[in-house]
């Protein structure tokens, strides 16, 4: 069972840690590169737990409302890349919005707690897959930078320390006007 307060604390932890935030962005980049978001409802998922970083794995748990279960074909696609995917039904405790006196918990000024049915999907992704996708992304970025392509692209730090990004070429210095 999930609690809204636990989810908020997890998100605060992610934003408070540069490593966790960077790993989460790379986790999402892998999902995007593998075209998971083309499957129904995958784009509607919210982070419930993670990223949990282990020696060889990174795992995250995402949640969806019960009526918006993500298409299992997206999870099946992840299996082809050695990811582990677990689906489970659960519930989330959420305070009710107060609109009438019956919505208030007895003896307090807070809303009653409701159990909402949700789907949880835990994805365990090998770090090697994250590094491989990141390496391809970094090579693409540097190829664009070297060719004078998009000036708005900036290389990101590698959270797994697997790729040492080469320095961008320096612009030639102009001669001072005399």
C-alpha positions as CSV (number, residue, x, y, z in Angstrom):
1,X,0.0,0.0,0.0
2,X,1.3,3.4,-1.0
3,X,0.9,6.6,0.9
4,X,0.9,10.1,-0.7
5,X,3.3,11.3,2.0
6,X,5.8,8.5,1.3
7,X,5.7,9.4,-2.4
8,X,6.3,13.1,-1.7
9,X,9.3,12.2,0.6
10,X,10.7,10.0,-2.2
11,X,10.5,12.9,-4.7
12,X,12.1,15.3,-2.3
13,X,14.9,12.8,-1.8
14,X,15.4,12.6,-5.6
15,X,15.5,16.3,-6.0
16,X,17.9,16.6,-3.0
17,X,20.4,14.3,-4.5
18,X,22.2,15.1,-7.8
19,X,23.1,11.4,-8.3
20,X,19.6,10.1,-7.8
21,X,18.2,12.8,-10.1
22,X,20.7,12.1,-12.8
23,X,20.2,8.4,-12.6
24,X,16.4,8.9,-12.8
25,X,16.9,11.1,-15.9
26,X,19.1,8.4,-17.5
27,X,16.5,5.7,-16.5
28,X,13.8,7.7,-18.2
29,X,16.1,8.2,-21.3
30,X,16.4,4.4,-21.6
31,X,12.6,4.1,-21.5
32,X,12.3,6.8,-24.1
33,X,15.0,5.3,-26.4
34,X,13.3,1.9,-26.2
35,X,10.1,3.5,-27.3
36,X,8.1,2.4,-24.2
37,X,6.0,5.6,-24.3
38,X,4.3,4.6,-27.6
39,X,2.4,1.9,-25.6
40,X,-0.9,2.9,-24.1
41,X,-0.8,4.7,-20.7
42,X,3.0,4.4,-20.2
43,X,3.4,8.2,-20.3
44,X,0.9,8.7,-17.5
45,X,3.0,6.8,-14.9
46,X,4.2,8.6,-11.8
47,X,7.3,7.7,-9.7
48,X,6.3,6.0,-6.5
49,X,9.7,4.7,-5.3
50,X,13.3,4.9,-6.3
51,X,15.7,5.1,-8.0
52,X,17.2,2.3,-5.9
53,X,20.8,2.0,-7.0
54,X,22.5,-1.4,-6.5
55,X,25.8,-2.8,-7.7
56,X,24.5,-4.0,-11.1
57,X,20.8,-2.8,-11.1
58,X,18.8,0.4,-10.9
59,X,15.2,-0.1,-9.9
60,X,12.2,2.3,-9.9
61,X,8.6,1.7,-9.1
62,X,5.9,3.7,-11.0
63,X,2.2,3.9,-10.3
64,X,-1.0,4.3,-12.4
65,X,-4.6,4.7,-11.5
66,X,-6.4,1.3,-11.7
67,X,-8.4,2.3,-14.8
68,X,-5.2,3.3,-16.6
69,X,-3.1,0.2,-16.4
70,X,0.0,0.5,-18.7
71,X,0.0,-1.8,-21.7
72,X,1.9,-5.0,-20.8
73,X,3.5,-5.0,-24.2
74,X,5.7,-2.1,-23.0
75,X,6.9,-4.2,-20.2
76,X,7.5,-7.1,-22.5
77,X,9.6,-4.9,-24.7
78,X,11.8,-4.2,-21.6
79,X,12.3,-7.9,-21.1
80,X,14.1,-8.1,-24.4
81,X,16.8,-5.8,-22.9
82,X,17.3,-7.9,-19.8
83,X,15.1,-5.7,-17.6
84,X,12.9,-7.3,-14.9
85,X,9.3,-6.0,-14.8
86,X,6.8,-6.7,-12.0
87,X,3.2,-5.7,-12.1
88,X,1.1,-5.6,-9.0
89,X,-2.3,-4.2,-7.9
90,X,-2.2,-2.1,-4.8
91,X,-3.9,0.9,-3.2
92,X,-2.9,4.4,-2.3
93,X,-4.1,6.3,0.7
94,X,-5.0,9.8,-0.2
95,X,-6.7,12.5,1.9
96,X,-10.2,13.5,0.6
97,X,-10.8,17.1,-0.6
98,X,-13.1,18.7,1.9
99,X,-16.3,19.9,0.2
100,X,-18.9,19.1,2.8
101,X,-18.9,18.4,6.6
102,X,-19.0,14.6,6.0
103,X,-15.5,14.8,4.4
104,X,-13.9,15.8,7.7
105,X,-12.3,13.2,10.0
106,X,-14.0,13.1,13.4
107,X,-12.0,15.1,15.9
108,X,-9.8,16.9,13.4
109,X,-9.9,19.5,10.7
110,X,-8.4,17.1,8.1
111,X,-10.1,15.2,5.3
112,X,-11.0,11.6,5.5
113,X,-8.5,9.1,4.0
114,X,-9.6,7.2,0.9
115,X,-8.1,4.0,-0.5
116,X,-7.7,4.4,-4.3
117,X,-6.8,1.3,-6.4
118,X,-3.6,1.6,-8.4
119,X,-1.2,-0.4,-10.5
120,X,2.4,-0.6,-9.5
121,X,5.1,-1.5,-12.0
122,X,8.6,-2.1,-10.7
123,X,11.3,-2.0,-13.3
124,X,14.8,-3.3,-12.6
125,X,17.2,-2.2,-15.2
126,X,20.8,-3.3,-15.6
127,X,23.3,-0.5,-15.2
128,X,25.0,-1.8,-18.4
129,X,21.9,-0.9,-20.4
130,X,21.9,2.6,-18.9
131,X,25.5,3.0,-19.8
132,X,25.1,1.7,-23.3
133,X,22.2,4.1,-24.0
134,X,24.0,7.0,-22.4
135,X,27.1,6.3,-24.5
136,X,25.1,6.4,-27.7
137,X,23.4,9.6,-26.5
138,X,26.8,11.2,-25.6
139,X,28.3,10.2,-29.0
140,X,25.3,11.7,-30.7
141,X,25.6,15.0,-28.8
142,X,29.3,15.3,-29.4
143,X,28.8,14.5,-33.1
144,X,26.3,17.4,-33.3
145,X,28.7,19.7,-31.4
146,X,31.7,18.8,-33.6
147,X,29.6,19.3,-36.8
148,X,28.4,22.7,-35.6
149,X,24.9,21.5,-35.2
150,X,22.6,22.5,-32.4
151,X,24.3,25.0,-30.1
152,X,21.7,24.4,-27.4
153,X,22.9,20.9,-26.7
154,X,25.2,20.6,-23.7
155,X,26.8,17.3,-22.5
156,X,25.6,16.0,-19.1
157,X,27.6,14.4,-16.4
158,X,27.6,10.6,-16.4
159,X,26.1,9.2,-13.1
160,X,27.5,5.8,-13.5
161,X,31.1,7.0,-14.1
162,X,31.4,4.6,-17.1
163,X,31.9,7.2,-19.8
164,X,34.5,9.9,-19.6
165,X,33.2,12.7,-21.7
166,X,35.7,14.4,-23.9
167,X,36.1,18.2,-23.6
168,X,34.3,20.3,-26.1
169,X,36.6,22.1,-28.5
170,X,37.4,25.6,-27.4
171,X,36.5,28.5,-29.6
172,X,39.5,30.4,-31.1
173,X,40.4,33.5,-29.3
174,X,40.0,36.8,-31.2
175,X,42.9,39.1,-31.6
176,X,42.5,42.4,-29.7
177,X,41.7,45.4,-31.8
178,X,44.6,47.9,-32.0
